[in-house]
Amino acid sequence: MSADRVIDTVPARFARQCVQGPDRIAVEDEAGARLTYADLDRVSDRVAAGLRARGFAAEARIALILDRTVALPQAMLAVLKAGFAYVPIDLDTPRDRLDSILRRAKVAAVLTSTGIVRQIPQGNWDILDLAALGHGMHFVPESIPPNALAYVMHTSGTTGEPKGVMIEHKSITSFVEGASALYPLGHDDRFLLFSSTMFDVATFDVFAALLNGATLFVASTKTRQSPASFQELLRMHRITVYMGTPGILEFLDPDKLPDLRTMPVGGEIVAADVVNRWQKGRIFLNSYGPTETTVAVVAHRCIGEYRFSPPIGRAMPFHRAYVLDENFRPVAAGTIGELCIGGPGVGRGYFAMPKETAAAFVPDPLSPRTGQRMYRTGDFVRELPNGEIQFLRRRDRQVKIRGHRVELDEIELTLRSLDAVTQAVVAVIDGPNGHKSIHAWVVASAGLAENWRDEIASRLPHYMVPAEVHQVEAIPLKQVGGKTDLEALRAMLDQNRSIVGKPSAGQDRSGILSRLMEDVIVPILGHERFTYDDDLLNLGFDSIQIIRLCSAIERTFEIEIDPEEFFDHPSPSELARHIEARIQAHRQ
C-alpha cells in the first residue's frame, strides 16, 4: 500500500462525489423512487442528525431492518455519518435468529419503517422510524477516524450462534479504491443492489457505486426470485456492473445484456462453461474473499476458453495473499498451504468474541509495516507457476451454499436441540448440475415431530435448513479412529432412492403430472423420494432449485411461470393442475 495514499472514511469519500456531481442520480428503486447525490446527502444528513440526537455512544450499533428501496442506502449512509455502525438484517430472518443478532450485537436501536415495526422483537433497544427521524434538525458533520467501526455483519458460527464480523471505514474505502482501479469503475456505471444486505457483496454494490459517483439501482425481493424479471431489470435499467454468485447466471442470456460490462463473481466455485458463456466482451473476474476481509480481495481476470474452474487469482490492490504452512511460513509454489490475507480489508475481528478473534486474526509476519494483522481463511490453496492462486478445499467443516458461508456445526447443534434428538450429523451432498444440498442424519428416542422443519426454520436462515433429515438407529463410525463414517451415511441415502408412489392413469389423464415428476422434478432433486401430493418445499427446494424448476417447466410445457406461482401450488399434483389450466388458457 502506497505510503502517500489518503485513507479516509465513507462519508468523506461520499462528500467528494456530492461536490463533483450533485445532480447525478445516486439511487433508484423499482417503485420509481430516485434520489440525486444532493438529495441523498440531504436526507441522510437528516436521519444522521436524528440518530445523533438520541445520545448513543460512539460506534453504537444500529440495526437496519428495511424494505429493499432507496431507504436502504440512505440508512447506511446516515448511520455512518452519525459516527455509528450499522447491523444489516434481512426482513425474512427467522425470529429467533433476529433476536439473537440484536442481542449479541448489543444494538442501541433498530432503524426501520412503520409497516415493519410489529415484526421487531422488543428488547433493550430503541425502535426508530427512518421516515420520521430528524425532521427540523440541522446536521453538523464531526470528525470520524478511518479506523472507526462501520458495520457488523453476521455469518454462521460453530457455537450455534451467528458471529458478528466488524469492518471499519478504512476497509471499505480501501477496498473500493482497489476495485475501482482493477476493474475499472467510474461515475458512468450503473450498479445493482441484488444481494442480501447480510451478504458482504452488498458492501460492493452500495459503496463501489456511491463512492464513485455512479448510480445504484435497488432490486426488490420479488425480482430477486425470478430470472426472467432479473434479466429484464438488468436490460431495461442498463446495469453495467454486477457482482454476485455464479448460480443465477445459468438462467440468464449474456447476449441480451450488452450493457453489462463488468462482472466479478464469487462465493462459490464457478464452472468453466459459465465462464466461457459470460466472459466474451466483458470484464469477468473469478473473485475470492471472506466477510472478514470486507469483500473479495483476490481476483482472476477470465480471458479465453476454460476447461476447468479458473483460479482465484492474485491479491487486489493494497492487499496481500499468502500461502503459508502451519508456522506461518511461505510454502514453495505448487505446495498446498493455508491462504492468509493481509492489508486494509482485514476486519477488526468478531464482536464480543475475543477468543475466536485471536485465533483467526493473527499478527502478519510478512507485512512491510509493523503491527499489522492477517486473516486466516481456513482454505487450502496452492500457488500456480504463474503466481496465481488455486483454491483446493476447506480446512474445517465450513461450506459454501449459494455463496453463503455455512458452519455445519451450527446446524448440528440446532438439530440436537429438538425434542427427542440425541445425535445429529450433517453433510453436504452433491446433486445434479453441481447443486449442493444439506442432509442430516439423526438418532432420536422417538419419531421426529412433523413440524421439525418449522422449528429449524425459526432458528436458522433458509439456506441452512437441511433439504432432508433422515432418522437412523445409529450413526455409523469408522473402525479406525471412531469418527463418523460419512460414506456409510451417503450409501444409506443412495439405497433409498425408490419413488414412493406414482399417479394412476385416472389421476393423470393429461400426462402432465407424470412429465412434471419424471422430466422436471426428479432431475432437479436428484432422487425420487417423493409422491405427487408431497409439498416440495418440505423436500428442501431452495431458491436456486425453485428458479431451476420454473425454467424447466417453461422449457418442457412452453409456458411462463413465476416462482410465486410455485409457492401457491407447491405439490406436484397442484402444480400439474395449474400448468394444465395455464396451457388451456393459452390455447383459447
ZAMARGU-4260 file (C-alpha; in steps of 0.2 Angstrom, whole numbers, plus 5000, padded with zeros to 4 digits):
<rodrens>
0) 5000/5000/5000 | 5007/5017/4995 | 5013/5027/5010 | 5006/5043/5002 | 4988/5036/4999
5) 4975/5045/5008 | 4965/5034/5019 | 4948/5041/5024 | 4930/5037/5029 | 4915/5033/5019
10) 4906/5050/5022 | 4922/5059/5017 | 4923/5050/5000 | 4904/5052/4998 | 4905/5070/5001
15) 4918/5072/4986 | 4905/5064/4975 | 4891/5076/4981 | 4903/5091/4976 | 4908/5084/4959
20) 4891/5079/4953 | 4877/5084/4965 | 4864/5082/4951 | 4869/5064/4946 | 4857/5050/4950
25) 4863/5042/4966 | 4850/5028/4969 | 4834/5022/4961 | 4822/5008/4965 | 4808/4998/4957
30) 4795/5008/4964 | 4801/5023/4954 | 4809/5032/4968 | 4825/5042/4963 | 4837/5052/4973
35) 4852/5063/4966 | 4868/5064/4976 | 4862/5081/4983 | 4845/5073/4988 | 4854/5058/4996
40) 4866/5069/5005 | 4852/5079/5012 | 4840/5065/5018 | 4855/5055/5025 | 4860/5071/5035
45) 4843/5072/5042 | 4842/5054/5048 | 4860/5056/5055 | 4855/5071/5065 | 4840/5062/5072
50) 4852/5047/5077 | 4865/5058/5085 | 4851/5067/5095 | 4847/5051/5104 | 4864/5052/5113
55) 4871/5035/5108 | 4889/5032/5112 | 4902/5032/5098 | 4902/5016/5087 | 4885/5012/5094
60) 4877/4998/5083 | 4861/5002/5074 | 4852/4988/5066 | 4844/4991/5049 | 4828/4981/5045
65) 4820/4989/5030 | 4812/4985/5013 | 4823/4985/4998 | 4820/5003/4992 | 4831/5019/4991
70) 4829/5019/5010 | 4842/5005/5012 | 4857/5015/5006 | 4850/5031/5014 | 4850/5022/5031
75) 4868/5015/5029 | 4875/5032/5025 | 4865/5040/5039 | 4872/5028/5052 | 4890/5031/5046
80) 4888/5050/5045 | 4882/5050/5063 | 4898/5040/5069 | 4889/5024/5072 | 4890/5006/5064
85) 4875/4998/5056 | 4870/4980/5058 | 4861/4974/5042 | 4847/4961/5045 | 4835/4954/5031
90) 4816/4955/5033 | 4815/4936/5031 | 4827/4932/5045 | 4819/4919/5057 | 4813/4927/5073
95) 4824/4918/5084 | 4840/4922/5074 | 4834/4940/5073 | 4833/4941/5092 | 4850/4933/5093
100) 4858/4945/5082 | 4850/4960/5090 | 4855/4954/5107 | 4873/4948/5103 | 4877/4964/5094
105) 4871/4974/5108 | 4862/4986/5097 | 4857/5003/5103 | 4842/5005/5091 | 4833/4997/5076
110) 4831/5008/5061 | 4815/5003/5052 | 4799/5008/5044 | 4781/5010/5050 | 4775/4994/5041
115) 4789/4983/5049 | 4788/4989/5067 | 4777/4975/5073 | 4790/4962/5066 | 4804/4969/5078
120) 4806/4960/5094 | 4806/4971/5110 | 4822/4972/5119 | 4835/4984/5126 | 4835/4994/5111
125) 4825/5009/5103 | 4814/5006/5088 | 4815/5021/5076 | 4805/5025/5061 | 4818/5030/5047
130) 4805/5042/5038 | 4801/5051/5055 | 4818/5054/5061 | 4827/5070/5062 | 4815/5082/5054
135) 4819/5100/5058 | 4836/5096/5064 | 4852/5103/5057 | 4867/5090/5055 | 4884/5096/5059
140) 4897/5083/5052 | 4910/5078/5065 | 4927/5071/5063 | 4927/5052/5061 | 4943/5042/5061
145) 4946/5030/5047 | 4948/5015/5059 | 4930/5019/5066 | 4918/5004/5066 | 4907/5005/5050
150) 4896/4989/5051 | 4894/4972/5060 | 4889/4958/5048 | 4884/4941/5054 | 4889/4924/5047
155) 4886/4906/5053 | 4896/4901/5068 | 4902/4885/5075 | 4895/4889/5093 | 4877/4888/5086
160) 4876/4907/5086 | 4880/4919/5072 | 4896/4928/5073 | 4897/4947/5070 | 4911/4952/5059
165) 4917/4970/5062 | 4923/4980/5047 | 4930/4998/5048 | 4928/5013/5037 | 4946/5011/5030
170) 4942/4993/5025 | 4928/4999/5014 | 4936/5014/5006 | 4952/5004/5003 | 4943/4990/4995
175) 4933/5002/4984 | 4948/5011/4979 | 4957/4995/4974 | 4942/4988/4965 | 4939/5004/4956
180) 4957/5003/4949 | 4957/4985/4945 | 4940/4984/4935 | 4940/5000/4932 | 4924/5008/4939
185) 4918/5026/4937 | 4903/5038/4938 | 4896/5032/4921 | 4892/5015/4929 | 4876/5008/4935
190) 4877/4996/4949 | 4863/4984/4955 | 4860/4980/4974 | 4854/4962/4971 | 4862/4953/4985
195) 4856/4952/5003 | 4862/4966/5014 | 4868/4952/5026 | 4880/4946/5012 | 4896/4956/5010
200) 4893/4958/4991 | 4881/4972/4996 | 4896/4982/5003 | 4902/4982/4985 | 4885/4986/4977
205) 4882/5001/4988 | 4899/5009/4991 | 4908/5005/4975 | 4893/5014/4967 | 4891/5029/4979
210) 4910/5032/4982 | 4912/5033/4963 | 4898/5045/4959 | 4889/5031/4950 | 4870/5025/4951
215) 4864/5012/4962 | 4848/5003/4957 | 4840/4993/4972 | 4832/4976/4966 | 4816/4971/4975
220) 4813/4955/4984 | 4802/4948/4970 | 4814/4952/4956 | 4827/4943/4965 | 4817/4927/4964
225) 4813/4927/4946 | 4827/4925/4932 | 4816/4932/4919 | 4812/4948/4930 | 4830/4949/4935
230) 4836/4949/4917 | 4823/4961/4911 | 4828/4973/4925 | 4847/4972/4920 | 4842/4975/4902
235) 4829/4989/4905 | 4840/4999/4918 | 4856/4996/4908 | 4865/4989/4923 | 4884/4989/4919
240) 4891/4981/4934 | 4885/4966/4943 | 4894/4956/4957 | 4886/4940/4964 | 4887/4921/4965
245) 4888/4912/4948 | 4872/4901/4951 | 4860/4914/4944 | 4870/4916/4928 | 4864/4899/4921
250) 4847/4906/4919 | 4852/4922/4910 | 4856/4926/4892 | 4873/4936/4891 | 4869/4941/4873
255) 4853/4950/4879 | 4863/4961/4891 | 4875/4971/4880 | 4877/4985/4894 | 4883/4973/4907
260) 4902/4975/4905 | 4910/4971/4922 | 4906/4955/4932 | 4916/4950/4947 | 4908/4934/4953
265) 4912/4923/4968 | 4906/4915/4984 | 4906/4898/4976 | 4916/4888/4963 | 4912/4895/4946
270) 4910/4882/4932 | 4921/4883/4916 | 4905/4883/4905 | 4898/4898/4914 | 4915/4907/4912
275) 4915/4903/4894 | 4897/4910/4891 | 4899/4926/4900 | 4917/4932/4898 | 4917/4936/4880
280) 4917/4955/4878 | 4916/4958/4896 | 4927/4961/4911 | 4923/4944/4920 | 4933/4940/4936
285) 4933/4925/4947 | 4934/4933/4964 | 4938/4927/4982 | 4936/4935/4999 | 4928/4931/5015
290) 4917/4943/5025 | 4932/4945/5037 | 4941/4954/5023 | 4927/4966/5019 | 4923/4959/5001
295) 4933/4950/4988 | 4952/4954/4989 | 4959/4941/4977 | 4953/4940/4959 | 4957/4932/4942
300) 4953/4941/4926 | 4945/4927/4915 | 4951/4928/4897 | 4949/4914/4884 | 4941/4897/4885
305) 4942/4887/4901 | 4941/4868/4903 | 4941/4869/4922 | 4936/4881/4935 | 4948/4896/4934
310) 4960/4900/4948 | 4955/4914/4961 | 4970/4924/4955 | 4981/4937/4964 | 4978/4949/4978
315) 4969/4965/4973 | 4977/4982/4975 | 4983/4987/4993 | 4981/4969/4999 | 4992/4953/5001
320) 4988/4935/4999 | 5000/4922/5007 | 5001/4903/5005 | 5008/4898/5022 | 5012/4882/5032
325) 5006/4879/5050 | 5020/4890/5056 | 5015/4905/5045 | 5030/4902/5033 | 5028/4904/5014
330) 5027/4887/5005 | 5035/4884/4988 | 5025/4886/4973 | 5014/4871/4970 | 5014/4866/4988
335) 4997/4866/4997 | 4996/4878/5011 | 4983/4889/5020 | 4978/4905/5012 | 4980/4921/5023
340) 4975/4938/5019 | 4984/4954/5024 | 4980/4973/5020 | 4967/4986/5025 | 4952/4975/5020
345) 4956/4964/5036 | 4942/4967/5048 | 4944/4972/5067 | 4938/4954/5072 | 4922/4946/5079
350) 4911/4957/5090 | 4912/4952/5109 | 4922/4936/5104 | 4940/4939/5109 | 4945/4920/5109
355) 4938/4917/5091 | 4946/4934/5085 | 4963/4930/5092 | 4963/4913/5083 | 4958/4920/5066
360) 4966/4937/5066 | 4984/4935/5069 | 5000/4946/5068 | 5006/4947/5050 | 5024/4942/5049
365) 5026/4946/5031 | 5019/4964/5031 | 5031/4978/5027 | 5023/4988/5041 | 5024/4983/5059
370) 5009/4980/5070 | 4998/4973/5055 | 4987/4958/5056 | 4982/4945/5043 | 4966/4934/5042
375) 4967/4915/5042 | 4954/4910/5029 | 4955/4891/5034 | 4955/4887/5015 | 4969/4876/5007
380) 4976/4883/4991 | 4992/4882/4981 | 5002/4894/4970 | 5002/4890/4952 | 5018/4893/4941
385) 5012/4910/4935 | 5010/4916/4953 | 4991/4915/4954 | 4982/4905/4967 | 4971/4890/4965
390) 4958/4886/4978 | 4958/4867/4984 | 4947/4864/4999 | 4942/4869/5016 | 4952/4865/5032
395) 4937/4863/5043 | 4918/4859/5041 | 4913/4876/5034 | 4905/4875/5017 | 4898/4887/5004
400) 4879/4886/5000 | 4875/4898/4985 | 4888/4910/4991 | 4883/4909/5010 | 4896/4903/5022
405) 4888/4889/5032 | 4895/4881/5048 | 4889/4863/5048 | 4892/4863/5067 | 4879/4876/5069
410) 4866/4866/5060 | 4870/4850/5071 | 4869/4860/5087 | 4851/4866/5082 | 4845/4849/5077
415) 4851/4842/5094 | 4840/4855/5102 | 4825/4847/5095 | 4814/4836/5107 | 4820/4818/5107
420) 4835/4820/5096 | 4851/4813/5104 | 4863/4813/5090 | 4864/4823/5074 | 4877/4823/5059
425) 4876/4835/5044 | 4884/4834/5027 | 4883/4842/5010 | 4878/4831/4996 | 4882/4834/4978
430) 4867/4834/4967 | 4864/4837/4948 | 4870/4852/4939 | 4883/4855/4953 | 4869/4859/4965
435) 4874/4856/4983 | 4861/4852/4997 | 4862/4849/5016 | 4857/4832/5023 | 4856/4827/5041
440) 4855/4811/5050 | 4848/4810/5067 | 4846/4797/5081 | 4830/4801/5091 | 4822/4792/5106
445) 4805/4794/5096 | 4799/4799/5079 | 4803/4816/5073 | 4789/4829/5075 | 4780/4833/5059
450) 4784/4851/5061 | 4803/4849/5063 | 4806/4859/5048 | 4796/4874/5055 | 4806/4873/5071
455) 4823/4873/5062 | 4817/4887/5050 | 4813/4898/5065 | 4831/4897/5071 | 4841/4896/5055
460) 4841/4906/5039 | 4833/4896/5024 | 4849/4892/5016 | 4855/4882/5032 | 4839/4872/5034
465) 4843/4854/5028 | 4834/4848/5012 | 4831/4831/5021 | 4833/4824/5039 | 4835/4805/5040
470) 4831/4796/5056 | 4843/4782/5059 | 4845/4769/5073 | 4864/4774/5075 | 4877/4785/5067
475) 4890/4773/5058 | 4908/4775/5064 | 4924/4771/5056 | 4933/4756/5063 | 4949/4766/5064
480) 4948/4782/5074 | 4930/4781/5078 | 4925/4796/5068 | 4908/4797/5059 | 4908/4787/5043
485) 4901/4799/5031 | 4902/4787/5016 | 4891/4775/5025 | 4878/4788/5028 | 4879/4793/5010
490) 4877/4775/5005 | 4861/4774/5016 | 4855/4789/5005 | 4858/4780/4989 | 4849/4764/4994
495) 4833/4774/4997 | 4830/4782/4981 | 4815/4772/4975 | 4799/4783/4971 | 4786/4781/4985
500) 4771/4782/4973 | 4766/4787/4955 | 4749/4794/4949 | 4737/4782/4941 | 4730/4785/4924
505) 4714/4791/4931 | 4723/4804/4941 | 4734/4810/4927 | 4723/4809/4911 | 4733/4823/4903
510) 4750/4815/4906 | 4756/4832/4913 | 4759/4826/4931 | 4770/4811/4925 | 4780/4823/4914
515) 4782/4835/4928 | 4788/4822/4940 | 4799/4812/4929 | 4806/4826/4917 | 4807/4841/4929
520) 4806/4837/4947 | 4817/4821/4948 | 4832/4828/4938 | 4832/4844/4949 | 4830/4835/4966
525) 4842/4821/4960 | 4831/4807/4968 | 4813/4800/4968 | 4809/4800/4986 | 4793/4810/4985
530) 4774/4807/4980 | 4763/4818/4969 | 4755/4825/4984 | 4771/4830/4994 | 4774/4848/4997
535) 4791/4851/4988 | 4795/4865/5000 | 4796/4852/5013 | 4808/4841/5002 | 4821/4855/5003
540) 4818/4865/4987 | 4828/4881/4989 | 4828/4897/4980 | 4840/4891/4966 | 4830/4875/4964
545) 4814/4884/4963 | 4821/4895/4949 | 4828/4880/4940 | 4811/4872/4942 | 4802/4887/4934
550) 4814/4887/4920 | 4812/4868/4917 | 4793/4870/4917 | 4794/4884/4904 | 4805/4873/4893
555) 4795/4857/4895 | 4777/4864/4894 | 4781/4881/4884 | 4773/4892/4896 | 4780/4906/4908
560) 4778/4903/4926 | 4784/4914/4941 | 4791/4907/4957 | 4777/4915/4966 | 4765/4903/4957
565) 4775/4888/4963 | 4773/4894/4981 | 4754/4894/4978 | 4755/4876/4971 | 4769/4868/4980
570) 4764/4849/4977 | 4767/4840/4960 | 4748/4837/4959 | 4743/4855/4962 | 4757/4861/4951
575) 4752/4850/4937 | 4734/4856/4938 | 4740/4874/4937 | 4751/4870/4922 | 4736/4862/4913
580) 4725/4877/4917 | 4738/4889/4910 | 4740/4878/4894 | 4722/4878/4891 | 4720/4897/4894
585) 4734/4900/4882 | 4725/4889/4868 | 4709/4899/4870
</rodrens>
